[in-house]
Amino acid sequence: MATRKKTTLRAPRKRSQKKPKSKFNRQSIFAWFWKTSLKLSLVVFAGVLIYGIYLDSKIRSRMDGQLWQLPAQVYARPLTLYPGMALDKSEMIAELKLLNYRYVQSPRRAGEYAQSKTRIEVVRRGFVFKDGPEPEKRILVEFKGASVNTITLVETGQKLGYVRLEPLLIDRIGTNNAEDRMMVTLDKMPSLLIETLMLVEDRDFYQHQGVSVMAILRAMVANVRAGQTVQGGSTLTQQLAKNIFLTRQRSLLRKAQEAYMALIIDFRYDKNRILEAYLNEVYLGQNGANGIYGFGLASHFYFGRPVSELSAGQIAHLVALVKGPSYYDPWRSPERSLARRDLVLKLMADNDLIERHEYDVASSADIGVIKRGAMGKQTAPAFLSLVRRELEEKVGGSEVIQSGVRVFTSLDPVAQASAENALAQGLTDIEKARKLSGLEGAIVVSDKRKAELIAVVGGRDVKYAGFNRAMDAVRPIGSLVKPAVYVTALEGDYNLASILKDKPIKLKNKSGSVWVPKNYDKKYRGSVSLHDALSASLNIPTVNLGVAVGLDNVVTTLNKMGLDKVVKPYPSLVLGSVSMSPMAVNQIYQTLVSQGLYQPLVTIRAVTDGAGKVIYEKDERAKRVLDKAASYLTLYNLEEVTKTGTAKSLTWRVPGVKLGGKTGTTDELRDSWFVGWDDRDLVSVWVGRDDNKPAGLTGSSGAVPVFASYMKQRQGKSSRLKMPNGVVMGQFIAKTGQLVNDTCDNVIKLPVKKTQLASQKNCAEKNIKEIPSWLSRIFG
């Protein structure tokens, strides 16, 4: 048996107790975390940096360019005063009231005036006119009767040759967005307003870099002490960033964006640039669909005056509104608004911005806001519709208009108010006296010498900005066309004493139709002088005259006078079958009253850009289109209309004022017209119905009373018709119209062209020649 080898059993090997190496240890975790954090930080930093670059680009594109679309500001004409000017003291007072000057015992600040029996002392506001800026001036205007006697600069006693009051702001032609503002530079803002704003909203404005932790902490303490929010934590720079670039949504992300943008804005721009932007950007109220932005416009919106003239109480009110314009609306919540204003006033007094007695006076006064919307109310919608048309035609489209341009117009606010009152009240009085209803009307007033429109009323509702009858209501003008017939005749061989036939006539046109014109009174006089025919507005003599001088020539005269439409030379033309608007009527008469010089009627004198540079200025040259002597003779005759003719009621309606004019009435009394003038204004008036039904009024019973009302309110100045060199006074035998020398008796005196003196006869010779015919009639 084989022997087995003894095997020694060994104990199993013990495996190592050492733990396997971990992939991550403390050191490596820290290193990983550090590296990852660094990478993330770099990514975040790069992202923030890139986002900052984006925000910087966005900020600069807005802040370095035109920051806002600014409405075009439309101004009336400035009232220019000079010694010898025909102006009553009451007229200047009316102008000052329209400009919202304050009556005080002793004027010291801009926008104040005082008056005595023959004097007005006023501190004229500074203003940037189209030809440059003029500082405020304290002047004394002395009157003598109904005219300006002297103008004195109070500080020096210097006599002035003239002085201009600043023009009235009549409208703001809005932008495409819902923001409305009036740009005011920092140097024009009251220092008290700036100090109060920073006191309430951002005390450290000039120290921080756009964001202030201290301001947040201080605001929290102040608000806790007051028991309500009296200070905000956001800086003015943050508020500016939010207002211009961000939405009103409240979130941490938006707050972070606001802070970041504030830091960039503060880095990029001067503190004063930031402050000026804020003062013009901050939202301070709502006017209909448009928001009120900036203290410049808010001052006018709430108090009707420039921001430079605000009192301490008014400044406190505007600063109080920054916290919540809707919540502290003075018209909707007067008590809440007053309490907030008083709180700001107390802060002003406690921080020595105002004296204690000033605080006592201001805090005891009511808010004193004007009627809501009064600032933005259109004072002359019909006139402004013409301004818009002319502005687009002569300056350009919306891009130019919305760049903050200033438009200087010819509107006379006193004349406009007179025209509005005359039409509205005049139509009411006519309806009441004649038991009528449904009357409408329009008035156009122009400056006789400058061919500028100074007042336009487009309808009975004078503030309605809809259908503009002054421009767009085209109606037959009746006898208003007759002066064109007469001036055509007087340019030829006719004179005022020329005899015209006044007998029944029948005229047949090319189609065979027969036209039988009649005088308004249905009477016939056999023969009348040209002078009497025009004064009495007789139809038959006018038709005969029109046919005699040539209907084509009459049409040519109308076109020369400014009628820009094709008119067919039918005989009915001379009795007013042609249709025109009140504006077109004013244009043709403007040529006549300027003694034959044509200028297109305009509303805009000049336009300046945001920097004050003139980009458009009226440069219309007058063009002679009618004979001066013939124009004068026609005007001389038309002054007779207001004394003994169809408008003779003006002798008692406007007593003591020498006027000229012409009535017009259309078939079935559908349209009542009158064009009249004094020494400064040319006025065209239409009265009728929109539905073209008979109004039941002649020119003398409808339009003339409205014209008279205007002249009384306007304090009309007597017409001073100056005889030109080519005209002298002559003598005529009334019955024959023969021009005779000065040895005759029983003659009429009328002006005549010098060129016609060659036909002058000796009176004795004339009488001898007439004896045979006289004898022949007796014995024949």
C-alpha positions in Angstrom: 0.0 0.0 0.0 1.4 3.2 -1.1 2.2 5.7 1.6 0.4 9.1 1.3 2.4 12.2 1.6 1.4 14.1 4.6 0.1 17.4 3.6 0.5 20.3 5.9 -2.6 22.4 6.1 -2.0 26.1 6.1 -4.3 28.7 7.4 -5.9 30.8 4.8 -4.3 34.1 3.9 -5.8 37.1 5.4 -6.8 39.7 2.9 -5.6 43.2 3.5 -7.9 45.3 5.7 -6.9 48.5 3.8 -10.0 50.2 2.2 -9.9 50.8 -1.5 -8.9 54.4 -2.6 -11.9 56.7 -3.1 -12.2 58.7 -6.2 -13.1 61.8 -4.3 -11.5 63.0 -1.1 -12.0 66.2 0.9 -9.2 67.9 -0.9 -10.4 66.9 -4.3 -14.0 67.9 -3.5 -12.8 71.3 -2.4 -10.7 71.7 -5.5 -13.6 70.5 -7.7 -16.0 72.9 -6.0 -13.5 75.8 -6.3 -12.9 75.1 -10.0 -16.6 74.7 -10.7 -17.5 77.8 -8.8 -14.8 79.7 -10.6 -16.0 78.5 -13.9 -19.6 79.3 -13.1 -18.6 82.7 -11.7 -16.7 83.4 -14.9 -19.7 82.3 -16.9 -22.0 84.4 -14.8 -19.6 87.3 -14.9 -19.3 87.0 -18.6 -23.1 86.8 -18.9 -23.6 89.8 -16.7 -20.9 91.6 -18.6 -22.5 90.8 -21.9 -25.9 91.7 -20.6 -24.3 94.9 -19.3 -22.9 95.7 -22.7 -26.4 95.1 -24.1 -28.0 97.4 -21.6 -25.3 100.0 -22.1 -26.0 100.0 -25.8 -29.7 100.2 -25.2 -29.2 103.1 -22.7 -26.9 105.0 -25.0 -29.1 104.6 -28.1 -31.9 106.3 -26.1 -30.0 108.8 -23.9 -27.6 110.0 -26.6 -30.4 110.6 -29.2 -33.8 112.2 -28.9 -34.9 110.9 -25.6 -38.6 111.5 -26.2 -41.0 112.3 -29.0 -42.0 115.8 -28.1 -45.3 117.4 -29.2 -45.1 120.4 -31.4 -46.0 123.5 -29.3 -48.3 125.9 -31.1 -48.3 129.5 -30.0 -50.5 132.5 -30.8 -49.1 135.8 -32.0 -47.2 137.8 -29.3 -48.9 141.1 -28.5 -46.4 143.8 -29.5 -46.8 147.1 -27.8 -45.5 150.4 -29.1 -46.1 154.1 -28.4 -49.0 155.4 -30.5 -50.6 151.9 -30.9 -54.4 151.9 -31.0 -55.0 149.7 -27.9 -57.3 150.3 -25.0 -56.1 149.5 -21.5 -58.8 146.9 -21.1 -57.6 145.1 -24.2 -54.1 144.7 -22.6 -55.7 143.5 -19.3 -57.7 140.9 -21.3 -54.4 139.7 -22.9 -52.7 139.4 -19.5 -55.6 137.4 -18.1 -55.4 135.0 -21.0 -51.7 134.6 -20.3 -52.6 133.8 -16.7 -50.8 136.8 -15.2 -51.6 137.4 -11.5 -52.9 140.8 -10.3 -50.9 142.0 -7.3 -50.4 145.4 -5.6 -46.7 145.6 -6.5 -45.4 143.2 -9.2 -42.0 141.8 -8.5 -42.0 138.4 -10.0 -42.5 137.3 -13.6 -46.2 136.7 -14.4 -47.5 139.6 -12.1 -49.1 142.9 -12.9 -50.7 145.9 -11.3 -52.9 148.6 -12.8 -54.2 152.1 -12.1 -56.5 154.4 -14.1 -54.1 155.0 -17.0 -51.2 152.6 -16.3 -50.3 148.9 -16.3 -47.1 147.7 -14.6 -46.1 144.2 -15.5 -43.2 141.9 -15.1 -43.1 140.3 -18.5 -42.0 136.7 -18.5 -38.8 135.7 -20.3 -39.4 133.9 -23.5 -37.5 132.4 -26.5 -39.1 134.1 -29.5 -38.4 132.9 -33.0 -35.7 135.5 -33.3 -34.0 134.7 -30.0 -34.5 134.8 -26.2 -35.7 137.8 -24.3 -35.3 138.0 -20.5 -38.1 138.9 -18.1 -38.7 142.7 -18.0 -40.5 144.9 -15.5 -42.2 147.5 -17.7 -44.7 150.4 -17.2 -47.2 151.0 -20.0 -49.0 154.3 -19.9 -52.2 154.9 -21.9 -53.7 158.1 -23.3 -57.2 157.6 -24.4 -57.5 154.4 -26.4 -53.9 154.2 -27.3 -50.5 153.4 -25.9 -48.6 156.6 -24.9 -45.3 155.4 -23.4 -43.5 152.2 -22.4 -40.8 152.5 -19.7 -38.3 150.0 -18.4 -38.9 150.4 -14.6 -35.4 149.5 -13.4 -33.7 152.1 -15.5 -36.4 154.6 -16.5 -35.5 153.9 -20.2 -38.2 154.6 -22.7 -38.8 151.7 -25.0 -39.8 151.7 -28.7 -41.6 148.5 -28.3 -42.0 145.4 -26.1 -43.5 142.0 -26.7 -45.6 139.9 -24.3 -44.9 136.2 -24.6 -47.4 134.4 -26.9 -50.1 132.2 -25.5 -49.6 128.5 -25.8 -52.8 127.4 -27.7 -52.2 123.7 -28.4 -49.8 120.8 -28.4 -49.9 118.7 -31.5 -49.5 115.3 -30.0 -47.1 112.4 -30.6 -48.0 108.9 -31.7 -47.7 107.5 -28.2 -49.7 108.4 -25.1 -47.0 110.5 -23.5 -47.2 114.3 -23.3 -44.5 116.5 -21.9 -43.1 120.0 -22.0 -39.3 119.9 -22.1 -37.7 122.2 -19.5 -33.9 122.5 -19.1 -32.4 122.1 -15.7 -31.4 125.8 -15.4 -35.1 126.7 -15.9 -36.3 124.5 -13.0 -36.7 126.3 -9.6 -34.0 125.4 -7.2 -36.7 124.8 -4.5 -38.3 122.2 -6.6 -35.0 120.3 -7.2 -34.1 120.5 -3.5 -37.5 119.3 -2.4 -37.5 116.4 -4.9 -34.1 115.2 -3.6 -35.2 115.6 0.0 -38.2 113.4 -0.5 -36.9 111.0 -3.1 -33.1 110.9 -3.1 -31.0 112.9 -0.5 -27.7 111.4 -1.6 -28.2 111.9 -5.3 -25.0 113.7 -5.9 -23.0 111.2 -3.7 -24.1 107.7 -4.7 -23.2 105.8 -7.9 -26.8 105.2 -9.0 -27.8 102.9 -6.2 -27.8 103.8 -2.5 -28.0 101.3 0.4 -28.1 104.2 2.8 -31.1 105.6 1.1 -33.0 102.4 1.5 -32.2 102.2 5.2 -33.0 105.9 5.8 -36.3 105.6 3.9 -37.3 102.6 6.1 -36.6 104.6 9.3 -38.4 107.7 8.0 -41.4 105.7 7.0 -41.6 103.9 10.3 -41.4 107.2 12.2 -44.1 108.8 10.0 -46.4 105.8 10.1 -46.7 106.0 6.3 -44.5 106.2 3.3 -42.8 109.6 3.1 -39.6 108.6 1.4 -38.7 106.1 -1.3 -35.7 103.7 -1.3 -35.0 103.9 -5.0 -32.7 106.6 -6.2 -33.8 109.1 -8.8 -31.4 107.2 -11.2 -33.2 103.9 -10.6 -36.6 105.6 -11.1 -35.4 107.1 -14.3 -34.2 103.6 -15.5 -37.5 102.1 -14.6 -39.6 104.8 -16.2 -37.7 104.9 -19.5 -36.6 101.3 -20.0 -38.6 98.9 -17.9 -42.2 97.9 -17.3 -44.2 98.6 -14.1 -44.2 94.9 -13.2 -42.9 94.3 -9.7 -40.4 91.5 -9.4 -36.9 90.9 -8.0 -35.6 90.4 -11.6 -36.9 93.8 -12.6 -35.5 95.4 -9.5 -32.1 93.9 -10.3 -32.3 95.2 -13.9 -33.3 98.6 -12.5 -30.3 98.7 -10.2 -27.9 97.5 -12.9 -29.2 100.1 -15.4 -28.9 102.8 -12.7 -25.2 101.9 -12.2 -24.6 102.1 -16.0 -26.5 105.4 -16.3 -24.6 106.9 -13.4 -21.3 105.7 -14.9 -22.1 107.0 -18.4 -23.7 110.4 -17.7 -23.2 113.6 -15.7 -25.4 113.9 -12.6 -27.1 117.1 -14.0 -27.9 115.3 -17.2 -29.5 112.5 -15.2 -31.5 114.9 -13.1 -32.7 116.9 -16.1 -33.9 113.7 -17.7 -35.7 112.6 -14.6 -37.4 116.0 -14.1 -38.8 115.7 -17.6 -39.6 112.0 -17.5 -41.5 111.4 -14.2 -45.2 110.5 -14.6 -47.4 113.0 -12.8 -50.9 112.5 -13.9 -53.4 111.8 -16.7 -55.2 114.1 -19.1 -57.7 112.0 -21.0 -55.8 109.5 -23.1 -52.4 111.3 -22.6 -50.2 110.9 -19.6 -48.7 114.0 -18.0 -44.9 113.6 -17.9 -42.4 115.9 -16.4 -42.7 118.9 -14.0 -42.8 121.4 -16.9 -46.1 120.1 -18.3 -47.5 119.2 -14.8 -47.1 122.8 -13.7 -49.4 123.9 -16.6 -51.7 121.0 -16.1 -52.4 121.5 -12.4 -51.8 125.3 -12.0 -51.9 126.8 -15.4 -48.5 128.5 -15.2 -44.8 127.9 -16.0 -42.8 125.8 -13.5 -40.6 128.8 -12.8 -43.5 130.6 -11.2 -44.6 127.9 -8.8 -45.1 128.8 -5.1 -43.8 126.6 -2.3 -47.2 125.0 -1.8 -47.5 124.2 -5.5 -44.0 122.7 -5.6 -44.9 120.6 -2.6 -48.0 119.4 -4.4 -46.1 118.3 -7.5 -43.4 116.5 -5.5 -46.1 114.8 -3.5 -47.6 113.4 -6.7 -44.4 111.5 -7.6 -45.4 108.8 -5.0 -48.7 108.1 -6.8 -50.4 110.5 -9.2 -53.6 108.5 -9.4 -53.8 107.9 -5.7 -53.2 111.6 -4.8 -55.2 113.0 -7.7 -56.3 116.5 -6.4 -59.6 116.5 -8.3 -60.7 112.9 -7.4 -59.2 112.8 -3.9 -58.7 116.4 -2.7 -58.4 115.5 1.0 -55.8 112.8 0.4 -53.9 115.0 -1.9 -53.9 117.9 0.5 -52.7 115.7 3.3 -49.8 114.5 1.2 -48.9 118.0 0.1 -48.9 119.2 3.8 -46.6 116.3 4.7 -44.1 117.4 2.0 -44.4 121.0 3.2 -43.5 119.9 6.7 -40.4 118.1 5.4 -39.4 121.3 3.6 -39.8 123.4 6.7 -38.1 120.9 9.0 -35.1 120.8 6.6 -34.9 124.6 6.3 -35.9 124.7 2.6 -38.6 127.2 3.5 -39.2 129.6 6.4 -41.7 128.8 9.1 -44.0 131.6 8.1 -43.9 130.4 4.5 -44.9 127.0 5.7 -47.8 128.4 7.7 -49.1 130.3 4.7 -48.7 127.4 2.3 -50.2 124.8 4.5 -53.3 126.9 5.3 -54.1 127.4 1.6 -56.1 125.0 -0.5 -54.5 123.1 -3.4 -55.6 125.8 -5.9 -55.5 123.6 -9.0 -57.2 124.8 -12.2 -60.2 123.2 -13.8 -59.3 119.7 -14.9 -58.2 119.6 -18.6 -58.2 123.4 -18.9 -54.6 123.4 -20.0 -55.1 120.8 -22.8 -58.4 122.2 -24.0 -58.2 123.4 -27.6 -59.0 127.1 -27.7 -59.5 127.3 -31.4 -60.1 123.9 -33.0 -61.1 125.3 -36.5 -57.9 127.5 -36.6 -55.7 124.6 -35.4 -57.1 122.3 -38.1 -55.7 124.9 -40.6 -52.4 125.0 -38.7 -52.0 121.2 -39.0 -52.7 121.3 -42.8 -50.2 124.1 -43.3 -47.6 122.6 -41.0 -47.6 119.3 -42.9 -47.4 121.2 -46.2 -44.6 123.5 -45.4 -42.5 121.7 -42.7 -43.0 118.0 -43.2 -44.5 114.9 -41.7 -44.7 113.5 -38.2 -41.0 113.0 -37.8 -40.3 116.7 -37.9 -43.5 117.6 -36.0 -42.7 115.2 -33.2 -39.1 116.5 -32.7 -40.2 119.3 -30.3 -40.7 122.0 -32.8 -42.3 125.3 -31.8 -44.9 126.7 -34.2 -45.5 130.5 -34.1 -48.9 131.3 -35.6 -50.9 134.5 -36.3 -53.8 133.6 -34.0 -55.0 136.6 -31.9 -56.5 135.1 -28.8 -58.6 138.2 -28.0 -60.0 138.2 -31.5 -60.6 134.5 -31.3 -62.6 134.8 -28.1 -64.6 137.7 -29.5 -65.4 135.7 -32.6 -66.5 132.6 -30.6 -68.7 134.7 -28.4 -70.2 136.6 -31.3 -71.2 133.5 -33.2 -72.5 131.4 -30.3 -74.5 134.2 -28.7 -75.4 135.8 -32.0 -77.1 132.7 -33.3 -78.9 132.2 -30.1 -80.2 135.8 -30.1 -81.4 135.5 -33.8 -83.2 132.3 -33.1 -84.9 133.7 -30.1 -85.9 137.0 -31.8 -87.1 135.4 -35.0 -88.4 132.1 -33.6 -86.0 130.0 -35.6 -84.0 126.8 -34.9 -81.2 124.8 -36.3 -79.0 127.7 -37.4 -75.3 127.2 -37.9 -72.5 129.6 -38.8 -68.8 130.3 -39.3 -66.5 133.3 -38.9 -63.1 133.9 -40.5 -61.0 136.9 -39.4 -57.8 138.0 -41.0 -55.3 140.9 -40.5 -56.0 143.4 -43.3 -52.3 144.4 -43.7 -50.5 141.1 -43.1 -52.9 138.6 -44.9 -52.7 136.4 -41.8 -55.6 134.6 -40.2 -56.1 135.7 -36.7 -59.4 134.0 -35.7 -61.4 131.1 -37.1 -64.7 129.6 -35.8 -66.0 126.6 -37.6 -69.4 126.2 -36.1 -71.8 127.1 -33.3 -70.2 124.7 -30.9 -67.0 126.8 -31.0 -64.9 124.1 -29.2 -66.0 121.3 -31.4 -63.1 119.9 -33.4 -65.2 118.2 -36.1 -66.6 119.6 -39.3 -64.9 123.0 -40.0 -67.5 125.1 -41.8 -65.1 128.0 -42.1 -63.0 125.9 -44.4 -65.2 123.2 -45.8 -68.7 124.5 -46.0 -68.9 125.6 -49.6 -72.1 127.6 -50.3 -73.4 130.1 -52.9 -72.2 133.6 -51.9 -75.0 135.8 -53.4 -74.2 139.5 -53.6 -70.7 139.1 -52.1 -69.5 138.6 -55.7 -70.7 142.0 -56.9 -67.5 144.0 -55.9 -65.6 141.9 -58.4 -67.9 143.1 -61.1 -67.6 146.7 -60.0 -63.8 146.7 -59.6 -63.5 145.2 -63.1 -65.6 148.1 -64.5 -63.7 150.7 -62.5 -60.4 149.4 -63.9 -61.8 150.5 -67.3 -63.7 153.6 -68.3 -66.4 153.5 -65.6 -66.5 155.8 -62.5 -68.7 155.9 -59.5 -71.1 158.3 -61.1 -71.5 156.2 -64.3 -75.2 155.6 -65.1 -76.5 152.0 -65.2 -79.9 150.8 -66.5 -82.3 149.5 -64.0 -85.2 148.1 -66.1 -86.6 144.5 -66.5 -84.4 142.3 -68.6 -84.4 138.8 -70.0 -81.3 136.8 -70.9 -81.2 133.6 -72.9 -78.4 131.1 -72.6 -77.0 128.7 -75.2 -79.5 126.0 -74.4 -82.4 128.4 -74.9 -83.3 128.8 -71.3 -84.5 132.3 -70.3 -83.2 133.9 -67.1 -85.2 136.9 -65.7 -83.3 138.5 -62.8 -85.1 140.8 -60.4 -84.1 143.3 -57.7 -84.6 142.1 -54.2 -87.4 144.7 -53.6 -89.0 143.9 -57.0 -88.7 147.6 -58.0 -87.1 149.2 -61.0 -85.6 152.7 -61.0 -85.0 153.3 -64.6 -81.4 154.3 -64.2 -79.0 154.6 -61.2 -75.4 155.5 -60.7 -72.8 152.8 -60.3 -72.3 154.1 -56.7 -75.9 153.7 -55.7 -76.3 150.4 -57.5 -73.5 148.9 -55.4 -74.5 150.6 -52.1 -78.1 149.3 -52.4 -76.9 145.9 -53.9 -79.2 146.2 -56.9 -79.3 143.1 -59.1 -80.4 144.5 -62.5 -77.8 147.2 -62.8 -75.2 144.7 -61.7 -76.2 142.2 -64.4 -76.1 144.9 -67.0 -72.7 146.0 -65.9 -71.3 142.5 -65.8 -72.5 141.8 -69.3 -71.1 145.2 -70.5 -67.6 144.6 -69.0 -67.5 141.0 -70.1 -68.3 138.0 -67.9 -64.9 136.4 -68.8 -63.2 139.5 -67.4 -65.2 139.2 -64.2 -64.1 135.6 -63.8 -60.5 136.7 -64.5 -60.8 139.3 -61.7 -62.1 136.7 -59.3 -59.2 134.4 -60.1 -56.7 137.3 -59.6 -58.3 138.0 -56.2 -57.6 134.4 -55.1 -60.5 132.2 -56.2 -58.8 129.0 -57.1 -61.6 127.2 -58.9 -62.9 127.1 -62.4 -66.0 129.3 -62.8 -68.2 129.3 -65.9 -69.0 132.8 -67.2 -72.8 132.6 -67.0 -74.7 135.8 -66.3 -76.0 134.4 -63.0 -72.4 134.5 -61.8 -72.6 138.2 -61.2 -75.5 137.6 -58.7 -73.6 135.0 -56.7 -74.3 131.6 -58.2 -70.6 130.8 -57.5 -70.0 128.8 -54.3 -67.3 129.5 -51.8 -66.3 128.8 -48.2 -66.0 131.6 -45.6 -62.3 131.1 -45.9 -62.3 131.6 -49.7 -64.5 134.6 -49.4 -62.1 136.1 -46.9 -59.2 135.5 -49.4 -60.8 137.4 -52.3 -61.8 140.3 -50.1 -58.3 140.3 -48.5 -57.0 141.3 -52.0 -59.6 144.0 -52.3 -59.1 145.6 -48.8 -55.3 145.7 -49.5 -56.1 147.8 -52.5 -55.3 145.2 -55.1 -52.4 143.3 -53.5 -52.7 139.5 -53.4 -51.2 137.4 -50.6 -52.4 133.9 -49.7 -53.9 133.7 -46.3 -51.7 131.8 -43.8 -51.7 130.8 -40.2 -48.0 130.0 -39.6 -45.4 132.8 -39.2 -42.4 130.6 -38.3 -41.3 127.2 -37.0 -38.2 126.6 -34.9 -36.6 123.2 -34.0 -35.8 122.0 -30.5 -32.6 124.1 -30.5 -34.4 127.3 -31.4 -33.2 127.3 -35.1 -35.7 128.6 -37.6 -36.6 125.8 -40.0 -39.5 127.7 -41.7 -40.5 131.4 -41.9 -43.3 133.1 -43.8 -41.9 134.9 -46.8 -45.0 135.6 -48.9 -44.5 138.6 -51.1 -47.6 140.7 -52.0 -48.4 140.7 -55.7 -50.3 143.5 -57.4 -53.2 142.0 -59.2 -55.8 144.8 -59.3 -55.5 148.5 -60.2 -55.0 150.4 -57.0 -57.2 153.3 -57.9 -60.1 151.0 -58.9 -59.7 149.0 -55.7 -59.8 152.2 -53.6 -63.0 153.4 -55.5 -64.7 150.1 -54.8 -63.7 150.2 -51.1 -65.0 153.8 -50.9 -68.3 152.7 -52.3 -68.5 149.7 -49.9 -68.0 152.0 -46.9 -71.3 153.6 -48.1 -72.9 150.2 -47.7 -72.5 150.4 -43.9 -73.9 154.0 -43.8 -76.8 154.1 -46.1 -76.9 150.7 -47.9 -77.9 147.2 -47.0 -75.7 147.2 -43.8 -76.8 150.6 -42.5 -77.9 149.0 -39.2 -74.2 149.0 -38.3 -74.5 152.8 -37.7 -76.5 152.0 -34.5 -75.2 148.5 -33.8 -71.6 149.7 -33.7 -71.9 153.5 -33.2 -69.0 155.8 -33.7 -66.9 153.2 -35.7 -66.4 153.7 -39.4 -66.7 150.4 -41.2 -66.9 148.9 -44.7 -68.6 145.8 -45.9 -70.9 143.9 -48.2 -74.0 141.8 -47.5 -74.9 138.6 -49.4 -78.2 136.7 -49.6 -78.9 133.6 -51.7 -82.2 132.3 -53.2 -85.0 131.5 -50.8 -82.9 133.0 -48.0 -80.8 129.9 -47.6 -77.5 131.7 -46.9 -76.9 134.9 -45.0 -73.5 136.5 -45.6 -71.5 139.5 -44.6 -67.9 140.6 -45.2 -66.9 143.6 -43.1 -63.8 145.4 -41.9 -62.5 148.1 -39.6 -59.0 149.5 -39.6 -57.3 146.2 -38.6 -59.6 143.2 -39.1 -61.3 141.7 -42.2 -64.3 139.5 -41.1 -66.3 137.1 -43.2 -69.5 135.7 -41.6 -71.8 133.0 -42.9 -75.1 132.0 -41.2 -77.4 129.2 -42.5 -78.4 125.6 -42.0 -76.4 122.4 -42.6 -79.3 120.8 -44.3 -79.5 123.6 -46.9 -83.1 124.4 -46.0 -84.1 128.1 -46.0 -82.7 129.9 -43.0 -85.2 132.8 -43.4 -82.4 135.4 -43.1 -81.0 138.0 -45.4 -77.4 139.1 -45.1 -78.5 142.2 -43.1 -80.7 140.2 -40.7 -78.4 137.3 -40.0 -74.7 137.8 -40.6 -74.6 141.5 -40.0 -75.7 141.2 -36.3 -73.0 138.6 -35.7 -70.4 140.8 -37.3 -71.6 143.8 -35.2 -71.3 141.7 -32.0 -67.8 140.8 -32.9 -66.8 144.4 -33.5 -68.2 145.5 -30.2 -66.4 142.9 -28.3 -63.2 143.5 -30.3 -63.5 147.3 -29.7 -63.4 148.0 -33.4 -61.1 150.8 -34.8 -62.5 153.1 -37.4 -61.4 152.4 -40.9 -58.9 154.9 -42.3 -59.2 154.4 -46.1 -56.2 156.3 -47.6 -56.7 157.9 -51.0 -54.0 156.8 -53.4 -52.0 159.2 -55.6 -54.0 158.4 -58.7 -57.3 159.5 -57.3 -58.8 162.9 -56.5 -62.2 164.2 -55.5 -64.4 165.1 -58.5 -67.8 166.6 -59.2 -70.5 164.9 -61.1 -74.0 165.8 -62.3 -76.0 163.2 -60.6 -78.6 162.7 -63.3 -76.2 162.2 -66.2 -73.0 161.1 -64.4 -71.0 163.8 -66.3 -67.7 164.9 -64.7 -67.7 168.7 -64.4 -65.4 171.4 -63.1 -65.7 173.2 -59.8 -67.9 176.0 -61.1 -71.0 173.9 -61.1 -73.9 173.9 -58.7 -76.1 171.0 -57.6 -73.5 168.3 -58.1 -72.4 165.3 -56.2 -68.8 164.8 -55.1 -67.1 161.4 -55.5 -63.5 160.3 -55.9 -62.4 159.7 -59.4 -59.2 158.5 -61.2 -57.0 161.4 -62.3 -56.8 159.8 -65.8 -60.5 160.5 -66.2 -60.3 164.3 -65.6 -59.7 164.8 -69.3 -63.5 164.1 -69.8 -64.3 167.0 -67.4 -66.8 169.5 -68.8 -67.7 173.1 -68.1 -71.0 173.2 -66.3 -72.3 176.3 -68.2 -71.5 174.7 -71.6 -73.3 171.5 -70.5 -76.4 173.4 -69.5 -76.5 175.3 -72.8 -76.3 172.1 -74.8 -79.2 170.7 -72.8 -81.6 173.6 -73.4 -82.6 172.6 -77.0 -83.5 169.0 -75.9 -85.4 170.4 -72.9 -87.3 172.8 -75.2 -88.0 170.1 -77.7 -89.4 167.8 -75.1 -91.8 170.6 -74.0 -93.0 171.5 -77.4 -92.6 168.2 -79.1 
